Amino acid sequence: MPKIGVELPEDLVDAIKLPFQEVPMRLRKELAVRLYEKRLLGFGKARQLAEMSKWEFQRLLGDERILRSYDSEELEKDIESLQELESE
């Protein structure tokens, strides 16, 4: 699987108003949120990029005031999950 790395000039990294050790994770979260917002990544892949649980990423989207798109495929998965729970 190809990996992508991004190199940033030191002065740009220094300009980010976060402790240095927090920058890589924050950039992953920011990228995940924006790609999701622009519908370039689905919810599952965006939360994977952000390295967050479903609930953590949902909360992050709420904090950013980004509405969750909910397509028919996700609805079908949720219905199947509910049906499995009912049959237990």
N, C-alpha and C positions, 0 to 999 in steps of 0.2 A: 504494500500500500504506500503510495507516495506521501511524503510529509512535506509540509510547507513551513519554513521558518522565516521570520521577519526580523531584519536587523534595523535597529533604530540608532541614529546618531546619539552620542552620549548627552549632548546638550538638550536634545528632545526628551530623553528619558528623565533628565534632571528637571525639566520644566513640568513634568507631570507631578501634581501636588499630592503625591502618595509616597510612603516609605518605599525604597527601592525594591525590597523583597515582596511587596504587594502588587507591583506593576504587572508582572506576567499574568497572574490570575485575573486581575481586573481587566486587562486587555482582552482576555478570552471571554469574560462575561459580557463586556461591551460589544465585542464582535458578534457573539451569539445573539444578543438582544437585537442588534441592528439587522442582522441577516434574517432573523425571525420576523421582525417588523416589516421588512421589505419582501417577505415571503420567498426568500431565497433558500431558507432552510425550514423544514418542518419542526414542530415542537420537540419531538424526540431527539433529533439530530442537534438541534440548537442547545438543548439541555445537556446533551453529551459533550458538546464543545465547551460549554460553561462548567462541565464537571460538577453538575448539581443534580439533586434528586428531582423528581417530578414536582414535588411540593415546593422545594426551594426555588426552582425556576419559575413556577407559577407565581410565587410571592414576588420574585424579582420583576416579572412582567407587570404585576400590579403596582409595585413601587415606581416603575417607569411609566405607568399609565398607558400600557400597551394592551389592547384588547386581544384576548386569545381567539384565534381563528379556530373554528371547530368544524371539520369537514365530515362528510357522510362516512368515510372510512373509520374515523375515530369514533363516531356514533355507533357504528356496527360493532366495533371492538368493545365499547362500553356495554352495549346490550348483551353481547356474548358473556362478558364478565359477570354481569348481573344475573343472567340465566344460570351460570355455573354456581354462583353463590346460593341461588334459590334451591338448586337441586341437592345441595349438601345437607 
